[in-house]
Every structure is written in structure tokens, then in C-alpha cells.
């Protein structure tokens, strides 16, 4: 094994590759429209981590010096110091800046981060690319969770392979193919699960592990990599250039709209593996990746990754909108400063200082002292986070009570109580009205329920998020499975076949389904609308599909003599309604809106095609009653989120409970005339 140690010497080019990865992630998080593919930096990290960790384990096993305690002590010293500091600082900032419900959620994510299970928590909440993700200051810890879960099991797998004299490369290859099969096979129908689940992401680390195994077990590869021959040097440059080209193609092609990871993730992972395999003598690796600047960024890449997202996310939360370019730039600069200070003052002393030195013997008191303290501190910060979650974000904080009261109007309403709580209904209450639609139907349900209670009726709701209330219409969020068709067909069949249902109310966010796009800077939703009865004009024009489905649905309902009411939906605002009032203890800059609304011309442009369809449907179905909330919220100049002292919205496009109540009152004459 004369070349074994040489193969595992420090490589500056790998730190340079780390820099490329972390800079990609920073650019994507701070300026997602500039570098839409920057999220692949995490995949680059995965391959690098798999390579380095597997190299360390395999080298120790081959040389007979492997120790589980030694391995995990080193992992603790490498990861815990910076993570502890970021978790603690996030909690402190959250204490002063977040409202109780927000601090409660942060506490849950602190506990998950301390337990390296953030990916499992996020799996139960929403996707990485959802527009709610930027309000989670510890969202980025999902990748650290996957890495730590890999570190937890991987040493045991390799140890068993070594003990049973099983070929390392065979074991790695089998597990790699199995994990990739899970990833590729499930990406079309379980995209969020594939993104966050360790079993469908381990293959990326295993690519690095396979490369480490090849380097350590193949004497020919050893000789080739260290050969100074000109022909071999050319081959290394070809490998390096090919890897760089795959990364460049990844940056050019990949966006969050792709089904990722899936097959697409082969581009950045194989590109990274090729660049590592080329060795430090290849020109790109030696000259570019080994440059002082990139190596410096690579050295601080871990704390930089940890710091940058809380900085950006807290800025987003405190401003109630995407922060200005200036604020984002300052956040990134501060992240670099904090990362460097963390590296110099915390990481290096603990990893390489006398008390953190475990070379004196894994069983020595000095060897265990610092890791034991770090693990105890991590347990404590996890308990602090859990306590914040368990105590509802410390609502006892007197300074936040007034803000919490002001924010009650922005909370999501529990619509289930209106649909199911019938025990107090008088005997004469009817249940003959059914409201069908998407989340906008759910938003107005509380207000309409109170209205119908005045008329001795218990309104019923059938809703599906991002599902228009039409027959045979499929909605597909980009990168996710197709949905809505079976759900809405079932709801509409119920309305048609149930003779006790006399009135059907339909409503949905029309412009979303015509364009496939959300509205406003913070609304990143992107979907496709499909039907076997009509074809879209383009990937962002589903007018014909929507109109056809609406016609067929209204025709089927009116043919069985259902009374149909269609609520054309309230205007989309495109901004957080919290910007209209003082609902936060801290803001980075004063961004309170002087006019709480959008210009009428903006509303008209966004809704032009939708209102044209509605006009045609109203002419084709004169027996259907079409109601227009915009008539009550818009004048000639603006459409308002706040009117007559009432905040009508709880977010950028859903009505609030108070807004729903008021809207129900405004529509009462039209509904019951």
C-alpha cells in the first residue's frame, strides 16, 4: 500500500470544488432568478462527502487502524461546533424577532436540526422549492441530516464488508444502484419524498464512495493517477474538462421545475466525480480549483452554508416580503464574515487544538473531553428547541401579545368546524348547499357558512388545494405527480347524484389555472393543466383547457337542475397583507404600504383572459349566477387588500376569516335574491 497515503493527502482542488458548490447554493438562495440551478451545489457536496468519508474509512480498514469511536469523535468535532452556534443564534434571533407561532415552528426545526432529522420534518411539511420554504430559517439543514444519516450507517456497512472479505466496490455498487433505482422510480409520483428521503439520496454519496473504493483498491488507477507521463496527464485533463462540462450543462439546463433529483441529478454528480477522479495535477484542478480564493472559500464552506440561509430567511420573515437586493447582499457578506470567524475562532481550535486532538488515543480522557461536551450542548439546544415548540412559542412574552392579536386575522381558519360541528344545529337546518373548489373555496368557507346559518342552512365544503372544480381536469405541479382529476370528479359526482343537494357553489383561483403561474414576486407556484378534451395553446396558456372543462361541468350540473353559483374569486394581491399594518416587532427597513392594494390596471391585465371566459360562460348559461368579489374590493384605481378598516386577506391571494365574513355579507343580496 505504498500509494495509499499519497492518495489521501490533502487536495486543495477539492476545497475549490467545495467553494463552487457553496457559491452555487448562496447564489440560488439569494438570487434565484439569476442562478436557477444553484441548488445542485448540494449534490456536489454529497459526492465530495461520500468520497472523503469513504476514503478515510477504507484507508483505516485496509491499514487495520479503524476505530468507530475515532471516526465518530472526528465527525462530532467537525460538525457540532458551527452547527451549535448557528442553532443557538437562530433561537436568540427568533426570541426577539418572531411571533409565537413562528417561534414554535423554529423550535421544532431547532430540535430536528440538533437531532439531524430535519429532512424527515420537512418531508411532512412542504417541498424545498415551495414558496413557504423561504420563511423557514433552518430549511437548509435537510442536507446535513441526510449526510449524518449516511455517516451513521456507512462505517458499519464497510466494516462488515471488510470482516467478511467482501469486495468493497461490489458492496458500494449494489447499494448505489438500489438507491438510484428508488430515486428514478419514485420521482414522478413522490417527488418530495424522493428529495428528502435518505434512501433515495444516498446514491449521490455512494458515487463518491465508489470513486474512493476504486482509488484505494485498483493499483492500476493508483499508478495512472500519480503518473507524470504526458499521455496520462492528457487523460486527466480530459476527465477534468468532461466533469466541468457536465457541471456547466447542469447549471445551464437544470431549474427547480425539473423532476429533481431523478435522472437529472446524474449530471452534477457524475461531473463532480470526474473532476475528483482527474486528480490534483489536471490543469483545471491545479490552476483554477486550487486558486487561493476558492480554497479559502472551500475551507469555510461548511459554516458559510450554515450561516447564509438563516440570514436570508430571517430577513424575509421580518420584511414580510422578499428583501431588497441590498439587504440580500449585506446578508451574504455578513455570512462570509461569520463563517470566517466561526472557522478561525471555533472550528480550528476544536478540531486541531490540544483538547480536540484525538491522536493521543481514542480512549484517553483528552480524546473524549471536547466531543462529550459538544454532544451534551447539542442535546441541550435540542431540548431548548423542543421546549419552544411544546410551549407554543412562548406566548407569555408580553411584548408580543399585541402583535399576536394583530396577526390573528392572518391565521388559517379551521374550516372543519363549520362542516362537521352539527350537534348544535336547530332541527330545521338544511344541508342542501355544497361549496366545491380549491383552497380559495376553503378560504371563503367560514364567511359563507356564517351567512348560510342566517338562512337555516349548514353549508358543506369539498375542496382540494390547487384543484379547480371542473370535470376531468388534471393539475400537475412541476416536478410532482398529476392530481385533482379523481378528487374533483368525485366531488362533482356527489353533487349531481345526491338529490338532497339543491345548490352547488363553485369557486377557484382562475388566473392561476389559465397561466400555470402564481402572481407576485413571492409566489413561485408553477403548474400544468391537462385535459383529454382540449389542448393548451402553450406551456403557459391553458385558456382553452380551462374553458372547455368549465363548459362541460356547468352543462352537467344544470342538466340535472342544480342551482349553480359561480364566485369569480377575489383579486390576487401579489404581496403579503401584513405589509399594510404593523405586525412585527422588528423590520430591517420601513416597507409599510401607503396604499394597501394593487393597481386596477394590473388586476385587469392578470384577469383579462379569465374574465373573457366568464363572460362567455355567463352568456351560455344564463341560469348560472356569477358573483364578482372584485366589484366590492376594486375601484377605478386600485383593488384593495384592506378596506373600511378590514384586512380582507390572510396572504397574497387567500381571503382572511374576517375578509370572508365581510365578503359573505357583501354577496348576500346576490346569493339570496
HELIX and SHEET records of a PDB file:
HELIX    1   1 UNK A    4  UNK A    7  1                                   4    
HELIX    2   2 UNK A   12  UNK A   30  1                                  19    
HELIX    3   3 UNK A   38  UNK A   40  5                                   3    
HELIX    4   4 UNK A   41  UNK A   63  1                                  23    
HELIX    5   5 UNK A   68  UNK A   97  1                                  30    
HELIX    6   6 UNK A  100  UNK A  114  1                                  15    
HELIX    7   7 UNK A  118  UNK A  123  1                                   6    
HELIX    8   8 UNK A  133  UNK A  135  5                                   3    
HELIX    9   9 UNK A  141  UNK A  163  1                                  23    
HELIX   10  10 UNK A  168  UNK A  186  1                                  19    
HELIX   11  11 UNK A  191  UNK A  196  1                                   6    
HELIX   12  12 UNK A  198  UNK A  200  5                                   3    
HELIX   13  13 UNK A  202  UNK A  217  1                                  16    
HELIX   14  14 UNK A  219  UNK A  226  1                                   8    
HELIX   15  15 UNK A  230  UNK A  253  1                                  24    
HELIX   16  16 UNK A  262  UNK A  264  5                                   3    
HELIX   17  17 UNK A  265  UNK A  277  1                                  13    
HELIX   18  18 UNK A  283  UNK A  283  1                                   1    
HELIX   19  19 UNK A  284  UNK A  289  3                                   6    
HELIX   20  20 UNK A  292  UNK A  299  1                                   8    
HELIX   21  21 UNK A  301  UNK A  319  1                                  19    
HELIX   22  22 UNK A  325  UNK A  342  1                                  18    
HELIX   23  23 UNK A  343  UNK A  347  3                                   5    
HELIX   24  24 UNK A  348  UNK A  352  1                                   5    
HELIX   25  25 UNK A  365  UNK A  390  1                                  26    
HELIX   26  26 UNK A  398  UNK A  407  1                                  10    
HELIX   27  27 UNK A  408  UNK A  410  5                                   3    
HELIX   28  28 UNK A  416  UNK A  420  1                                   5    
HELIX   29  29 UNK A  439  UNK A  454  1                                  16    
HELIX   30  30 UNK A  485  UNK A  497  1                                  13    
HELIX   31  31 UNK A  510  UNK A  515  1                                   6    
HELIX   32  32 UNK A  543  UNK A  559  1                                  17    
HELIX   33  33 UNK A  577  UNK A  580  5                                   4    
HELIX   34  34 UNK A  600  UNK A  620  1                                  21    
HELIX   35  35 UNK A  630  UNK A  633  1                                   4    
HELIX   36  36 UNK A  657  UNK A  672  1                                  16    
SHEET    1   A 5 UNK A 460  UNK A 463  0                                        
SHEET    2   A 5 UNK A 433  UNK A 437  1                                        
SHEET    3   A 5 UNK A 503  UNK A 507  1                                        
SHEET    4   A 5 UNK A 563  UNK A 567  1                                        
SHEET    5   A 5 UNK A 625  UNK A 627  1                                        
SHEET    1   B 3 UNK A 482  UNK A 483  0                                        
SHEET    2   B 3 UNK A 474  UNK A 477 -1                                        
SHEET    3   B 3 UNK A 527  UNK A 530 -1                                        
SHEET    1   C 2 UNK A 597  UNK A 599  0                                        
SHEET    2   C 2 UNK A 638  UNK A 640 -1                                        
SHEET    1   D 2 UNK A 642  UNK A 643  0                                        
SHEET    2   D 2 UNK A 646  UNK A 647 -1                                        
END                                                                             
